[in-house]
């Protein structure tokens, strides 16, 4: 499991415009090894990819980010995440066996730094199409891991796009790419949105703080009510789109393994335009093939951590490992749901993704009833509680299921989509 992290602790995107559009300096480069390996796997989609550097024009630098890598893992202790301040007697109602199935990862920032650029296609039938370039460093800067991540992301996109009649609207679409003389891998995806769910959460929480400072929530209760209603609809649609993309991946034997606020692209952050919102999953570099033939083959370096955790949880057979991998993605999706349920409904600085995860996992050991009681006592968290309370606590019910300590009890993505909480968007 790996999570994208921004180059800044404050914002994922830090713009630095270039003076006008510039051509790629690598126009004479060959495609490179990450394309050669896949020429015969899906010939139709392979032929459709744009692989000539001259076909693209590179624009301004958009931003950069890195990844947190798992460096070790240990069992989830009954008293919390090795936290001596949490009482060993605290029990949320799960057995010690249930708790043992959870794994805690120690993470560190990896050396692979991804750069993003805007651009467009300037040749062929897709001329004029706006793209986002995702640039993986060469081996000198990023090591072998960078090449593996680029090749894995390319291969995953090619596989998921192999059926042109069943393209998922909630997955970022790869148009092509190339390799430079310096060994950098440039992947070009259609630019369907420049925002992420992390950008949305940050923007809305900051707006909440400004509204409170101006006293708008006090003097205009009707305006606040309408704003909260729009926000609830927007968040549910965002979660629904992300889960639809994840369900498509699982149905096609692929795990995401990097799902989080920064891995979901949005075409709008305007809440009143929720009907036009189309979230898309990106960052597929850690995706894992869970087809039965692949589960029996030699494991990739990128998936070693996942299968170690699976073995520690008692998943050894291909069927058990597949079920564990899917459940692991659902747990990540559950943490993403928690982010969406809290961050947009709080003021800036009240809660962030890390402190929220610690609250759930460390302090209350995934007992969400206890989390709810704790949050009810803090006026700053009341809107988040009210959101999850909708539909007779349907939000808490879904969140508890997705974060179940026993991976065998977590719902599949399709079940999440069919949960009654998701249908509340039609009743608000």
GUBAGU-434456 format. One line per field, with one value per residue (C-alpha): y, z, x; residue in one letter; residue number from 1. Coordinates in nm, 3 decimals. Layout:
N
c2 = [Y/...] .
c3 = [Z/...] .
c1 = [X/...] .
r = [A/...] .
k = [NUM/...] .
***
This chain:
428
c2 = [0.000/0.337/0.679/0.986/1.282/1.637/1.825/2.066/1.983/2.262/2.209/1.936/2.171/2.453/2.625/2.765/2.882/2.874/3.160/3.029/2.683/2.501/2.191/1.879/1.872/1.499/1.490/1.268/1.004/0.646/0.514/0.307/-0.022/0.036/0.021/-0.260/-0.513/-0.461/-0.448/-0.780/-0.787/-0.562/-0.474/-0.265/-0.031/-0.036/0.091/0.365/0.508/0.819/0.732/0.997/1.292/1.520/1.460/1.651/2.007/2.058/2.352/2.489/2.300/2.215/2.062/1.763/1.496/1.188/0.861/0.715/0.366/0.092/0.016/-0.228/-0.353/-0.488/-0.632/-0.409/-0.440/-0.446/-0.125/0.067/0.153/0.095/0.390/0.358/0.627/0.415/0.182/-0.189/-0.241/-0.041/-0.279/-0.168/-0.508/-0.685/-0.998/-1.003/-1.226/-0.955/-0.696/-0.920/-0.924/-0.552/-0.446/-0.122/0.010/0.230/0.457/0.683/0.912/0.731/0.868/0.873/1.229/1.275/1.597/1.715/1.934/2.058/1.999/1.913/1.686/1.872/1.596/1.330/1.280/1.391/1.722/1.989/1.744/1.876/1.642/1.612/1.473/1.257/1.242/0.963/1.031/0.819/0.551/0.793/1.010/0.763/0.426/0.107/0.171/0.466/0.251/-0.022/0.226/0.381/0.042/-0.076/0.233/0.206/-0.163/-0.113/0.164/-0.040/-0.338/-0.139/0.044/-0.268/-0.284/0.046/-0.022/-0.050/0.236/0.336/0.708/0.715/0.621/0.862/0.786/0.729/0.874/0.774/0.860/0.836/0.795/1.069/1.028/1.084/0.783/0.980/0.819/1.067/0.937/1.153/1.133/1.319/1.632/1.579/1.793/1.987/1.945/1.656/1.557/1.685/2.025/2.023/1.938/2.207/2.472/2.404/2.387/2.721/2.867/2.737/2.928/3.249/3.214/3.172/3.472/3.687/3.559/3.435/3.111/3.306/3.579/3.366/3.030/2.962/3.022/2.786/2.518/2.537/2.531/2.221/2.048/2.113/1.995/1.668/1.599/1.683/1.459/1.160/1.197/1.223/0.905/0.729/0.810/0.697/0.371/0.311/0.340/0.103/-0.147/-0.144/-0.214/-0.501/-0.649/-0.649/-0.813/-0.500/-0.341/0.030/0.022/0.398/0.533/0.860/1.225/1.307/1.009/1.124/1.386/1.623/1.820/2.075/2.183/2.397/2.228/2.369/2.193/1.851/1.715/1.764/1.613/1.319/1.193/0.984/0.758/0.815/0.711/0.349/0.291/0.058/-0.133/-0.510/-0.784/-1.024/-1.257/-1.616/-1.684/-1.382/-1.473/-1.796/-1.630/-1.458/-1.144/-0.796/-0.584/-0.325/-0.575/-0.742/-0.540/-0.631/-1.003/-0.989/-0.832/-1.093/-1.376/-1.215/-1.198/-1.569/-1.534/-1.795/-1.952/-1.759/-1.721/-1.586/-1.352/-1.213/-1.151/-0.985/-0.756/-0.639/-0.584/-0.387/-0.149/-0.118/-0.020/0.256/0.363/0.370/0.610/0.820/0.821/0.935/1.219/1.330/1.305/1.526/1.763/1.951/1.995/2.135/2.455/2.454/2.310/2.131/1.794/1.649/1.306/1.187/1.302/1.159/0.820/0.824/0.911/0.615/0.359/0.454/0.623/0.430/0.119/0.142/0.154/0.416/0.439/0.562/0.798/0.940/1.003/1.173/1.397/1.489/1.652/1.884/2.155/2.191/1.836/1.845/1.895/1.585/1.385/1.514/1.411/1.055/1.047/1.086/0.798/0.670/0.669/0.512/0.685/0.542/0.200/0.205/0.348/0.082/-0.192/-0.059/-0.027/-0.362/-0.504/-0.844/-0.817/-1.103/-0.891/-0.585/-0.527/-0.539/-0.215/-0.306/-0.353/-0.009/0.145/-0.027/0.077/0.288/0.580/0.625/0.663/0.952/1.188/1.152/1.247/1.557] .
c3 = [0.000/-0.094/-0.063/-0.270/-0.072/-0.187/-0.197/0.050/0.373/0.299/-0.062/-0.314/-0.612/-0.624/-0.961/-1.132/-1.482/-1.776/-2.025/-2.283/-2.429/-2.505/-2.707/-2.536/-2.546/-2.606/-2.942/-3.103/-2.830/-2.873/-2.677/-2.435/-2.260/-2.075/-2.411/-2.577/-2.317/-2.396/-2.775/-2.816/-2.501/-2.626/-2.989/-3.056/-2.761/-2.803/-3.160/-3.039/-2.791/-2.899/-2.853/-3.058/-2.858/-3.160/-3.123/-2.794/-2.680/-2.320/-2.124/-1.777/-1.475/-1.253/-0.946/-0.799/-0.541/-0.394/-0.239/0.108/0.105/0.359/0.536/0.800/0.961/1.297/1.443/1.567/1.944/2.159/2.323/1.999/1.765/2.012/2.207/2.574/2.656/2.534/2.800/2.736/2.894/2.628/2.414/2.137/2.119/1.886/1.982/2.009/1.700/1.505/1.613/1.516/1.158/1.128/1.034/1.109/0.852/0.928/0.629/0.494/0.195/-0.110/-0.350/-0.651/-0.721/-0.981/-1.184/-1.353/-1.662/-1.866/-2.239/-2.550/-2.852/-3.165/-3.428/-3.544/-3.488/-3.124/-3.212/-2.960/-2.679/-2.344/-2.146/-1.813/-1.829/-1.539/-1.542/-1.370/-1.310/-1.475/-1.284/-1.188/-0.991/-0.900/-0.906/-1.045/-0.848/-1.072/-1.384/-1.219/-1.113/-1.459/-1.630/-1.385/-1.433/-1.811/-1.811/-1.580/-1.796/-2.113/-1.960/-1.820/-2.151/-2.365/-2.422/-2.594/-2.552/-2.174/-2.070/-1.710/-1.676/-1.328/-1.426/-1.570/-1.939/-2.078/-2.425/-2.464/-2.359/-2.436/-2.281/-2.297/-2.359/-1.988/-1.912/-1.787/-1.852/-1.967/-1.943/-2.106/-1.966/-2.088/-1.879/-1.734/-1.427/-1.255/-0.901/-0.656/-0.365/-0.142/-0.312/-0.256/0.114/0.171/-0.020/0.155/0.506/0.449/0.327/0.644/0.853/0.657/0.695/1.071/1.094/0.905/1.114/0.808/0.970/1.254/1.059/0.765/0.897/0.578/0.364/0.584/0.556/0.177/0.168/0.389/0.174/-0.143/0.030/0.138/-0.216/-0.360/-0.114/-0.170/-0.548/-0.508/-0.300/-0.541/-0.841/-0.666/-0.558/-0.910/-1.044/-0.775/-0.846/-1.215/-1.126/-0.896/-1.155/-1.394/-1.146/-1.050/-0.711/-0.676/-0.360/-0.349/-0.295/-0.107/-0.143/-0.377/-0.602/-0.705/-0.982/-1.000/-1.298/-1.064/-0.702/-0.728/-0.505/-0.685/-0.999/-0.834/-1.119/-1.352/-1.115/-1.258/-1.014/-1.166/-1.000/-1.091/-0.954/-1.068/-1.030/-0.732/-0.887/-0.836/-1.071/-0.872/-1.156/-1.035/-1.282/-1.151/-0.786/-0.843/-1.024/-0.880/-0.693/-0.798/-0.574/-0.564/-0.414/-0.160/0.129/0.041/0.035/0.358/0.525/0.364/0.504/0.847/0.832/0.748/0.373/0.196/-0.089/-0.414/-0.322/0.024/-0.111/-0.370/-0.102/0.123/-0.156/-0.236/0.134/0.167/-0.106/0.068/0.392/0.206/0.055/0.406/0.522/0.213/0.307/0.658/0.505/0.296/0.592/0.817/0.637/0.420/0.722/0.956/0.968/0.850/1.104/1.310/1.147/0.880/0.724/0.952/1.278/1.163/1.094/1.432/1.601/1.436/1.463/1.766/2.008/1.943/1.767/1.493/1.733/1.540/1.802/2.042/1.773/1.729/2.102/2.114/1.816/1.957/2.250/2.016/1.851/1.576/1.456/1.479/1.107/1.028/1.283/1.139/0.791/0.896/1.102/0.788/0.713/1.070/1.098/0.754/0.715/1.037/0.940/0.603/0.746/1.019/0.759/0.536/0.831/0.988/1.154/1.004/0.633/0.567/0.691/0.474/0.184/-0.179/-0.379/-0.546/-0.204/-0.098/-0.408/-0.324/0.042/0.151/0.239/-0.129/-0.219/0.023/-0.250/-0.406/-0.082/0.014] .
c1 = [0.000/0.138/-0.011/0.075/0.200/0.243/0.568/0.410/0.232/-0.015/-0.118/-0.076/-0.043/0.211/0.206/0.511/0.420/0.658/0.680/0.436/0.415/0.737/0.805/0.932/1.309/1.297/1.120/1.381/1.371/1.256/0.961/1.162/1.141/0.816/0.635/0.832/0.723/0.355/0.338/0.162/-0.049/-0.331/-0.247/-0.560/-0.518/-0.138/-0.179/-0.416/-0.162/0.025/0.391/0.574/0.710/0.652/0.278/0.272/0.331/0.438/0.301/0.347/0.471/0.174/0.330/0.511/0.454/0.614/0.501/0.515/0.663/0.598/0.924/0.799/0.484/0.376/0.059/-0.221/-0.195/-0.506/-0.392/-0.347/-0.065/0.219/0.080/0.158/-0.098/-0.390/-0.522/-0.478/-0.818/-1.000/-1.204/-1.439/-1.606/-1.362/-1.174/-0.798/-0.800/-0.985/-0.732/-0.443/-0.570/-0.499/-0.147/0.026/0.267/0.566/0.604/0.871/0.892/1.024/1.281/1.047/0.934/0.661/0.636/0.317/0.287/-0.002/0.011/-0.185/-0.183/-0.070/-0.083/-0.326/-0.700/-0.678/-0.513/-0.607/-0.684/-0.564/-0.338/-0.164/0.189/0.299/0.677/0.867/1.238/1.503/1.690/1.968/1.722/1.448/1.621/1.475/1.158/1.067/1.085/0.879/0.612/0.593/0.574/0.310/0.094/0.124/0.037/-0.260/-0.405/-0.354/-0.530/-0.823/-0.868/-0.842/-1.220/-1.307/-1.680/-1.659/-1.432/-1.503/-1.590/-1.439/-1.083/-0.827/-0.769/-0.418/-0.354/0.010/0.361/0.729/1.073/1.338/1.709/1.761/1.541/1.241/0.903/0.636/0.281/0.013/-0.339/-0.644/-0.689/-1.036/-0.978/-0.704/-0.836/-0.814/-1.035/-0.753/-0.775/-1.149/-1.119/-0.857/-1.052/-1.382/-1.235/-1.063/-1.392/-1.558/-1.305/-1.365/-1.743/-1.707/-1.476/-1.729/-2.017/-2.207/-2.311/-2.474/-2.651/-2.769/-2.896/-3.093/-2.784/-2.586/-2.856/-2.854/-2.476/-2.461/-2.723/-2.522/-2.207/-2.365/-2.485/-2.143/-1.957/-2.185/-2.149/-1.772/-1.758/-1.995/-1.773/-1.456/-1.618/-1.752/-1.396/-1.270/-1.550/-1.452/-1.089/-1.182/-1.418/-1.121/-0.881/-0.688/-0.630/-0.562/-0.343/-0.294/-0.644/-0.669/-0.778/-0.488/-0.565/-0.913/-0.933/-1.231/-1.357/-1.516/-1.504/-1.820/-2.075/-2.379/-2.248/-2.258/-2.474/-2.175/-1.917/-1.720/-1.454/-1.175/-0.920/-0.556/-0.214/-0.224/0.150/0.099/-0.191/-0.177/-0.298/-0.519/-0.610/-0.568/-0.286/-0.096/-0.152/0.033/0.325/0.631/0.530/0.629/0.850/0.571/0.326/0.555/0.414/0.057/0.125/0.325/0.023/-0.202/0.009/0.013/-0.369/-0.393/-0.453/-0.240/-0.437/-0.496/-0.864/-0.779/-0.510/-0.749/-1.013/-0.755/-0.632/-0.983/-1.056/-0.732/-0.851/-1.188/-1.014/-0.829/-1.161/-1.307/-1.038/-1.111/-1.481/-1.386/-1.183/-1.480/-1.715/-1.503/-1.265/-1.521/-1.750/-1.483/-1.284/-0.925/-0.681/-0.947/-0.886/-0.657/-0.629/-0.347/-0.505/-0.839/-0.684/-0.511/-0.839/-1.010/-0.731/-0.524/-0.757/-1.079/-0.948/-1.210/-1.505/-1.704/-1.978/-1.713/-1.581/-1.930/-1.974/-1.635/-1.718/-2.060/-1.883/-1.689/-1.900/-1.641/-1.717/-2.096/-2.162/-1.957/-2.156/-2.485/-2.374/-2.295/-2.617/-2.829/-3.065/-3.069/-2.686/-2.638/-2.302/-2.164/-2.294/-2.119/-1.799/-1.788/-1.832/-1.553/-1.316/-1.399/-1.083/-1.164/-1.092/-1.334/-1.624/-1.564/-1.804/-1.696/-1.704/-2.033/-2.197/-2.069/-2.230/-2.558/-2.558/-2.853/-2.624/-2.540/-2.908/-2.951/-2.830/-3.176/-3.350/-3.156] .
r = [X/X/X/X/X/X/X/X/X/X/X/X/X/X/X/X/X/X/X/X/X/X/X/X/X/X/X/X/X/X/X/X/X/X/X/X/X/X/X/X/X/X/X/X/X/X/X/X/X/X/X/X/X/X/X/X/X/X/X/X/X/X/X/X/X/X/X/X/X/X/X/X/X/X/X/X/X/X/X/X/X/X/X/X/X/X/X/X/X/X/X/X/X/X/X/X/X/X/X/X/X/X/X/X/X/X/X/X/X/X/X/X/X/X/X/X/X/X/X/X/X/X/X/X/X/X/X/X/X/X/X/X/X/X/X/X/X/X/X/X/X/X/X/X/X/X/X/X/X/X/X/X/X/X/X/X/X/X/X/X/X/X/X/X/X/X/X/X/X/X/X/X/X/X/X/X/X/X/X/X/X/X/X/X/X/X/X/X/X/X/X/X/X/X/X/X/X/X/X/X/X/X/X/X/X/X/X/X/X/X/X/X/X/X/X/X/X/X/X/X/X/X/X/X/X/X/X/X/X/X/X/X/X/X/X/X/X/X/X/X/X/X/X/X/X/X/X/X/X/X/X/X/X/X/X/X/X/X/X/X/X/X/X/X/X/X/X/X/X/X/X/X/X/X/X/X/X/X/X/X/X/X/X/X/X/X/X/X/X/X/X/X/X/X/X/X/X/X/X/X/X/X/X/X/X/X/X/X/X/X/X/X/X/X/X/X/X/X/X/X/X/X/X/X/X/X/X/X/X/X/X/X/X/X/X/X/X/X/X/X/X/X/X/X/X/X/X/X/X/X/X/X/X/X/X/X/X/X/X/X/X/X/X/X/X/X/X/X/X/X/X/X/X/X/X/X/X/X/X/X/X/X/X/X/X/X/X/X/X/X/X/X/X/X/X/X/X/X/X/X/X/X/X/X/X/X/X/X/X/X/X/X/X/X/X/X/X/X/X/X/X/X/X/X/X/X/X/X] .
k = [1/2/3/4/5/6/7/8/9/10/11/12/13/14/15/16/17/18/19/20/21/22/23/24/25/26/27/28/29/30/31/32/33/34/35/36/37/38/39/40/41/42/43/44/45/46/47/48/49/50/51/52/53/54/55/56/57/58/59/60/61/62/63/64/65/66/67/68/69/70/71/72/73/74/75/76/77/78/79/80/81/82/83/84/85/86/87/88/89/90/91/92/93/94/95/96/97/98/99/100/101/102/103/104/105/106/107/108/109/110/111/112/113/114/115/116/117/118/119/120/121/122/123/124/125/126/127/128/129/130/131/132/133/134/135/136/137/138/139/140/141/142/143/144/145/146/147/148/149/150/151/152/153/154/155/156/157/158/159/160/161/162/163/164/165/166/167/168/169/170/171/172/173/174/175/176/177/178/179/180/181/182/183/184/185/186/187/188/189/190/191/192/193/194/195/196/197/198/199/200/201/202/203/204/205/206/207/208/209/210/211/212/213/214/215/216/217/218/219/220/221/222/223/224/225/226/227/228/229/230/231/232/233/234/235/236/237/238/239/240/241/242/243/244/245/246/247/248/249/250/251/252/253/254/255/256/257/258/259/260/261/262/263/264/265/266/267/268/269/270/271/272/273/274/275/276/277/278/279/280/281/282/283/284/285/286/287/288/289/290/291/292/293/294/295/296/297/298/299/300/301/302/303/304/305/306/307/308/309/310/311/312/313/314/315/316/317/318/319/320/321/322/323/324/325/326/327/328/329/330/331/332/333/334/335/336/337/338/339/340/341/342/343/344/345/346/347/348/349/350/351/352/353/354/355/356/357/358/359/360/361/362/363/364/365/366/367/368/369/370/371/372/373/374/375/376/377/378/379/380/381/382/383/384/385/386/387/388/389/390/391/392/393/394/395/396/397/398/399/400/401/402/403/404/405/406/407/408/409/410/411/412/413/414/415/416/417/418/419/420/421/422/423/424/425/426/427/428] .
***
